[in-house]
Amino acid sequence: MSSKNYIPRKEEYFKDWSINLKTVLTGYGAEDYMPPATYHEFMRLGSDYETKIAITENNLTRTTKTIKDRQEARKKYEKFIRDMIQTYLVKNPNLTDGQKIAAGIPVYKTTRTPSPVDNVSPGFKIKLPSPGVVEISFFDAKNKKTAKPEGQHGARIRWAILDHPTEDWNELIHSETETHSPYRLKFEGTDRGKTIYFALCWVNTREENGDFSGISSAIIP
């Protein structure tokens, strides 16, 4: 199964697939396979998405705004799911191939030659170009003239807004893989002045992580 195409594109299929994922993983005790904060954020995003899709399925509450809200909820949920699966579940020895298939997540052939992954973490620079915007420019730390090392799909950025410093990557519960530098985060006015913590790693074409950088921080302007 392709690591990139296992998540259904059509809304009705994605809805059923994601509900099954929650049900099956919860039945397997998924909270033991990943940090509690990650599991709880997975459940929260799932509930938010399901609530918003129910609103758009009701003719009385289906509007242009509620459709947009549902689309944004799915976008966040899908990105979170993809990172969670690749980070904690695909290679988890406590999950059998049968359990992965039941959950609808990839099972890789063990005979396949792995793609190389660059374990020298990305170099990066932070810019605060406008209110509420944090911009992370990343590049090959070994060759600053290139955006990413040869054979790498992109940079994975993990981040979280926290009220305390951290050296634990598991507290960075948000994640996205960006193929082109820079990566931009946009925040609402209520988040301005808060501290965002982040770390980066390279991701190869099979979405396997290299080593993460140290955790850095910035104040949201």
Sequence and secondary structure as in RCSB ss.txt:
>XXXX:A:sequence
MSSKNYIPRKEEYFKDWSINLKTVLTGYGAEDYMPPATYHEFMRLGSDYETKIAITENNLTRTTKTIKDRQEARK
KYEKFIRDMIQTYLVKNPNLTDGQKIAAGIPVYKTTRTPSPVDNVSPGFKIKLPSPGVVEISFFDAKNKKTAKPE
GQHGARIRWAILDHPTEDWNELIHSETETHSPYRLKFEGTDRGKTIYFALCWVNTREENGDFSGISSAIIP
>XXXX:A:secstr
  TTT S  SHHHHHHHHHHHHHHHHHTTGGGTS HHHHHHHHHHHHHHHHHHHHHHSTTT  HHHHHHHHHHHH
HHHHHHHHHIIIIITT TTS HHHHHHHT     TTS       S  EEEEE  STTEEEEEEE TT TTSSS T
TEEEEEEEEEEESS    GGG  EEEEESSS EEEE  GGGTT EEEEEEEEEETT  B      EEEE  
